[in-house]
Amino acid sequence: MSSLERRLRRLAVIVPLFAIAAAAFGMLPDGVDVYHYSYKHGTSTFDHTTRAGGWAVVAWAVLQAIACKWVHGAPSRFAGVMWLVCSLLIYVVCAIAWFFEMFTLAPETMEWPAHATAVCAGAAAVLVFVGLPIILLASARARSSDAPRARVV
């Protein structure tokens, strides 16, 4: 197994773990819409609770896991480039869906689930958009020559 295949497989295992964690944190109740804030008394009246990420983050995690499964099954430079292109499309479409799902004009107070969702999704994005190109450019294509050779006597 070449270093490219080994690194792609490793990355294809780590990215879905971050995506699943982001989806799990994203379904926790988080953002509380501030209905009214009294500057005189320093108190807030809260309207309702939203989810930290919503269904758009779950869809993103499922699509990322499918792409990772494909790359893990057949690791190659072509699969890595296709993963990069597909991830770009996945991120754009899911970001637009998240915006429409979570858009509100009321100010929101974000709690820890939204921050955990953002950290996990950000870590997955860094691995895909920074780590994957580095792996594709820096890894050797050929298999290592230090493997034992069979001799016929």
C-alpha positions in Angstrom: 0.0 0.0 0.0 1.4 3.4 -1.0 1.7 6.3 1.3 -1.1 8.1 -0.7 -3.5 5.2 -0.2 -2.6 4.9 3.5 -3.1 8.6 4.2 -6.3 8.9 2.2 -7.8 5.9 4.1 -6.8 7.5 7.4 -8.3 10.8 6.4 -11.5 9.0 5.2 -11.9 7.6 8.7 -11.2 10.8 10.7 -13.4 13.2 8.7 -16.7 11.2 9.1 -16.0 11.1 12.9 -15.9 14.9 13.0 -19.0 15.0 10.8 -21.0 12.6 13.0 -20.0 14.6 16.1 -21.1 17.8 14.4 -24.4 16.3 13.5 -24.9 15.0 17.1 -24.1 18.3 18.6 -26.2 20.0 15.9 -29.4 18.3 16.9 -29.1 19.5 20.5 -31.3 22.4 21.6 -29.2 25.6 21.5 -30.0 29.0 20.2 -32.5 30.9 22.3 -34.3 33.7 20.5 -34.3 36.8 22.6 -37.9 38.1 22.4 -37.5 41.2 24.4 -34.6 42.7 26.3 -35.2 45.3 29.0 -32.2 47.6 29.3 -33.8 49.2 32.4 -34.0 45.9 34.4 -31.2 44.0 32.5 -33.5 41.0 31.9 -34.5 39.0 28.7 -37.7 37.3 27.8 -37.0 34.3 25.6 -39.2 33.3 22.7 -38.3 29.7 21.8 -35.3 27.4 21.5 -33.8 26.3 18.2 -31.4 23.5 17.3 -27.6 24.1 17.2 -27.2 23.0 13.6 -30.5 21.5 12.4 -31.1 19.0 9.7 -28.8 20.8 7.2 -25.8 19.7 9.4 -27.2 16.1 9.5 -27.5 16.1 5.7 -23.9 17.5 5.4 -22.6 14.7 7.7 -24.4 12.0 5.7 -23.1 13.3 2.4 -19.6 13.6 3.8 -19.7 10.1 5.2 -20.8 8.7 1.8 -17.9 10.6 0.0 -15.5 9.2 2.6 -16.7 5.7 2.2 -16.1 5.9 -1.5 -12.6 7.2 -1.0 -11.8 4.6 1.7 -12.9 1.8 -0.7 -10.7 2.9 -3.6 -8.0 5.4 -2.5 -6.4 7.1 -5.4 -5.4 10.6 -6.5 -8.5 10.7 -8.7 -10.8 9.7 -5.8 -9.1 12.4 -3.6 -9.6 15.1 -6.2 -13.2 14.1 -6.7 -13.7 14.1 -2.9 -12.4 17.7 -2.8 -14.7 18.8 -5.6 -17.7 17.0 -4.1 -17.0 18.4 -0.6 -16.9 21.9 -2.0 -20.4 21.3 -3.5 -21.6 19.7 -0.4 -20.5 22.6 1.8 -22.1 25.2 -0.5 -25.4 23.5 -0.8 -25.6 22.6 2.9 -24.6 26.1 4.0 -27.4 27.6 1.9 -29.9 25.1 3.4 -28.6 25.8 6.9 -29.1 29.6 6.3 -32.7 29.1 5.2 -33.4 26.7 8.1 -31.8 28.8 10.8 -32.5 32.4 9.6 -34.2 34.6 12.1 -34.4 38.4 12.5 -34.5 38.1 16.3 -31.1 38.2 18.1 -29.9 34.8 19.2 -27.9 33.8 22.3 -25.7 30.9 21.3 -24.9 28.2 23.8 -22.2 25.5 23.9 -23.8 23.0 21.4 -23.5 25.6 18.6 -19.9 26.2 19.4 -19.2 22.4 19.5 -21.0 22.0 16.2 -18.9 24.7 14.6 -15.7 23.3 16.0 -16.4 19.8 14.6 -17.6 21.1 11.2 -14.6 23.4 11.1 -12.2 20.6 11.9 -13.7 18.5 9.1 -13.4 21.4 6.7 -9.8 22.0 7.6 -8.9 18.4 7.1 -10.7 18.3 3.7 -9.7 21.7 2.3 -6.2 21.9 3.7 -5.1 18.4 4.7 -6.4 16.6 1.6 -4.6 18.8 -1.0 -1.4 18.4 1.0 -1.8 14.7 1.0 -2.6 14.6 -2.7 0.5 16.7 -3.6 3.0 15.4 -1.1 2.3 11.6 -1.0 4.3 9.2 -3.1 2.4 7.3 -5.8 4.5 4.2 -5.8 4.4 1.5 -3.2 7.2 1.4 -0.7 10.2 -0.7 -1.8 11.0 -1.9 1.7 8.4 -4.7 1.4 10.0 -8.2 1.6 10.5 -9.8 -1.8 9.7 -13.4 -2.5 12.6 -15.5 -3.8 12.3 -18.5 -5.9 15.2 -21.0 -5.4 
